């Protein structure tokens, strides 16, 4: 497995592999601190395309001024070992100045969607996400890029970006990977104390409660959101950011659940902000 540091190296690798028999290229964008959820994305990519690049880049532009950029987990050697074990061909790990050279003044913003759900709570977050993913897609010339459903709002933003910019890459969404007790895997779970780890299960319990209500015939957003909030309130130290039922494509609230509607929750557990969701059948 190769480790590449520059856009020129990544682009050269992609073009050489593509030209060697018309292979397809997959990209798994990450910020490192890889876990079993990331491993599932790499496996999905390896099963779908000819060659796979995993990017490891803690993107400064998607963090707010009071967020956790400086302390975000950085475990590069372990990340490379996991990527190699799962079959990745390349790890792309550029320094910040490679993707954001001095004087860089170009950013990508998906208006509307970027101000909803996590975008409402973290102004500028999706601007940073869209910008870095656009840079990675352009640099890698990937045919497919793989993301987890846990970041469902991000997926909606990136799907719109790819469509609006007429980029060639396909956005592939893979299922949420959970711990045996239901907690959605996240690099930020490393921040949780043992007590907070138990409290964090309120998010997945709320998701399961909504799924059960929908399976039983409830469709009203008001009732679903109220039930989720009541479930989370059983953990008084968990502070809700949002619980919403939305159209997954637009992230706009809906009053009645329909197939494909997204129920999403975000909450603070101690000093750690976590998210979870379900796409309703």
C-alpha positions in Angstrom: 0.0 0.0 0.0 1.3 3.4 -1.0 1.2 6.6 1.1 0.9 9.7 -1.0 1.2 13.3 0.2 0.5 15.5 -2.8 -2.3 16.1 -5.2 0.0 15.5 -8.1 1.0 12.1 -6.7 -2.6 11.1 -6.1 -3.7 12.2 -9.6 -0.8 10.4 -11.3 -1.6 7.2 -9.4 -5.3 7.4 -10.3 -4.6 8.0 -14.0 -2.0 5.2 -14.2 -4.3 2.7 -12.6 -7.3 3.8 -14.7 -5.3 3.5 -17.9 -4.0 0.0 -17.0 -7.1 -1.8 -18.3 -9.8 0.7 -17.8 -10.0 0.3 -14.0 -12.4 2.2 -11.8 -11.2 4.3 -8.9 -12.9 4.5 -5.5 -12.3 7.1 -2.8 -13.0 6.8 1.0 -12.7 10.2 2.5 -11.9 10.2 6.3 -10.4 12.3 9.0 -8.6 9.4 10.4 -9.1 7.7 13.8 -10.4 4.8 11.7 -12.8 2.3 13.2 -15.0 -0.6 12.1 -17.4 1.8 10.3 -14.5 3.1 8.2 -13.4 -0.5 7.6 -16.9 -1.3 6.2 -16.6 1.6 3.7 -13.2 0.4 2.5 -14.5 -3.1 2.1 -17.5 -1.8 0.1 -15.2 0.2 -2.1 -12.9 -2.7 -2.7 -15.9 -4.8 -3.7 -17.1 -2.2 -6.1 -14.1 -0.7 -7.9 -10.7 -1.7 -9.2 -8.5 0.5 -7.0 -9.2 2.2 -3.7 -7.7 5.4 -2.1 -8.4 6.3 1.5 -7.8 9.9 2.4 -6.8 10.8 6.0 -7.0 14.5 6.5 -8.3 16.4 9.5 -9.9 19.2 7.6 -9.6 22.5 9.4 -12.3 24.4 7.5 -15.1 22.2 8.8 -14.4 23.0 12.4 -15.8 26.1 14.2 -13.5 28.4 16.3 -14.6 26.6 19.6 -14.7 23.1 18.2 -12.3 20.2 18.6 -9.9 20.5 15.7 -6.7 20.6 17.9 -7.7 17.6 19.9 -9.4 15.5 17.2 -7.9 12.0 17.4 -4.9 11.4 15.2 -3.8 7.8 14.9 -2.0 7.7 11.6 0.0 4.5 12.0 -3.0 2.5 13.2 -5.1 4.0 10.5 -2.7 2.9 7.8 -2.6 -0.6 9.2 -6.4 -0.8 9.1 -6.6 0.6 5.6 -4.0 -1.9 4.4 -5.7 -4.8 6.1 -9.0 -4.0 4.5 -7.5 -3.8 1.0 -6.9 -0.2 0.3 -4.3 0.5 -2.4 -3.4 4.0 -1.4 -3.6 6.3 1.6 -3.7 10.0 0.7 -2.5 12.0 3.7 -1.6 15.5 2.6 -0.4 18.3 4.9 -2.9 21.2 5.3 -0.9 23.5 2.9 -1.3 21.0 0.1 -5.1 21.3 0.1 -5.2 24.9 1.3 -2.2 26.7 -0.1 -1.3 30.2 1.1 -3.9 32.7 -0.2 -6.5 30.1 -1.1 -9.7 31.9 -1.6 -12.0 29.4 -3.3 -14.7 27.5 -1.3 -17.7 25.5 -2.2 -21.1 26.2 -0.5 -24.3 24.4 -1.1 -26.9 27.0 -0.2 -29.9 26.0 1.7 -28.9 22.5 2.7 -25.7 23.7 4.4 -27.8 25.7 6.9 -30.0 22.8 8.0 -29.6 20.1 10.7 -25.9 20.1 11.6 -25.4 23.2 9.5 -27.7 25.2 11.7 -25.8 24.1 14.8 -22.3 24.4 13.2 -22.2 27.5 10.9 -19.7 27.0 8.1 -19.3 23.3 8.8 -20.8 22.1 5.5 -19.0 24.8 3.6 -15.7 23.2 4.8 -17.0 19.6 4.1 -18.1 20.5 0.5 -14.9 22.3 -0.2 -12.6 19.5 1.0 -14.6 16.7 -0.7 -14.7 18.6 -3.9 -10.9 19.0 -3.7 -10.5 15.3 -3.0 -12.8 14.2 -5.8 -11.0 16.5 -8.3 -7.6 15.3 -7.1 -8.4 11.6 -7.2 -10.6 11.7 -10.2 -12.6 9.0 -8.4 -15.5 7.2 -10.1 -17.2 6.5 -6.7 -16.8 8.0 -3.2 -18.0 6.1 -0.2 -19.7 7.6 2.9 -21.5 6.3 5.9 -25.2 6.9 6.5 -24.4 8.1 10.0 -23.4 11.4 8.3 -26.7 11.6 6.5 -27.0 15.4 6.4 -23.4 15.5 5.0 -24.5 13.0 2.3 -27.4 15.2 1.3 -25.1 18.2 0.9 -22.5 16.2 -1.1 -25.1 14.6 -3.4 -26.4 18.1 -4.3 -22.8 19.4 -4.7 -21.9 16.6 -7.1 -25.1 17.1 -9.1 -24.8 20.8 -9.3 -21.2 20.8 -10.3 -21.7 17.9 -12.7 -18.9 16.0 -11.1 -18.4 12.5 -12.5 -18.2 10.7 -9.1 -21.0 8.7 -7.7 -21.8 9.1 -4.0 -22.2 5.7 -2.5 -23.9 5.5 1.0 -23.2 2.5 3.3 -25.2 1.5 6.3 -24.4 2.7 9.8 -22.2 0.4 11.8 -23.0 0.0 15.5 -21.6 -1.4 18.6 -23.4 -4.5 19.9 -25.4 -2.3 22.3 -26.5 0.0 19.4 -24.2 3.0 19.7 -23.3 4.3 16.3 -19.6 4.1 15.7 -17.8 7.5 15.6 -14.3 8.7 16.1 -15.6 11.0 18.7 -16.7 8.1 20.9 -13.1 8.1 22.0 -13.9 11.3 24.0 -16.5 9.6 26.1 -16.0 8.5 29.7 -17.4 5.2 30.8 -20.5 7.0 32.3 -20.9 9.1 29.1 -20.6 6.0 27.0 -23.7 4.6 28.7 -25.5 7.9 28.5 -24.8 8.1 24.8 -27.1 5.1 24.2 -30.0 7.5 24.5 -29.5 8.5 20.9 -29.8 5.0 19.5 -32.7 4.2 21.8 -34.5 7.3 20.4 -33.8 6.0 16.8 -35.1 2.6 17.6 -38.2 4.1 19.3 -39.0 6.0 16.1 -38.5 3.0 14.0 -40.9 1.0 16.2 -43.6 3.7 16.1 -43.4 3.9 12.3 -43.5 0.1 12.0 -46.7 0.3 14.2 -48.3 2.8 11.9 -47.4 6.2 13.3 -46.6 8.7 10.6 -46.9 12.1 12.3 -43.7 13.9 12.7 -44.9 15.7 15.8 -45.5 12.3 17.5 -42.3 10.8 16.4 -40.2 13.7 17.5 -41.9 13.9 20.8 -41.3 10.2 21.5 -37.7 10.6 20.6 -37.2 13.5 22.9 -39.0 11.7 25.7 -36.6 8.8 25.3 -33.6 11.0 25.4 -34.9 12.9 28.4 -34.4 9.7 30.5 -30.7 10.7 30.5 -30.9 14.2 32.0 -27.2 14.8 31.3 -27.7 14.4 27.5 -28.6 17.8 25.9 -30.5 17.6 22.6 -29.3 19.7 19.7 -32.0 18.6 17.3 -34.5 15.8 16.7 -36.1 16.2 13.3 -38.0 14.3 10.6 -36.9 15.6 7.2 -36.9 14.9 3.5 -33.4 13.4 3.0 -32.8 15.1 -0.3 -33.6 18.6 0.9 -33.2 18.3 4.7 -36.5 20.3 5.0 -38.9 19.2 7.8 -41.8 17.0 6.8 -45.1 16.6 8.7 -45.8 13.1 7.7 -43.2 10.3 7.4 -43.0 8.7 4.0 -40.7 5.9 2.7 -37.2 7.4 2.6 -37.8 10.1 5.2 -34.9 10.7 7.4 -35.2 10.9 11.2 -32.1 12.5 12.6 -30.9 13.3 16.1 -27.9 15.2 17.5 -27.1 15.6 21.1 -24.3 16.6 23.5 -23.1 13.9 25.9 -20.8 15.8 28.2 -18.5 17.9 26.0 -19.0 15.5 23.0 -21.5 16.1 20.2 -22.9 12.9 18.7 -25.3 12.2 15.8 -27.5 9.3 14.8 -30.3 8.7 12.3 -32.5 6.2 10.5 -34.0 6.2 7.0 -37.6 5.1 7.5 -39.0 2.3 5.5 
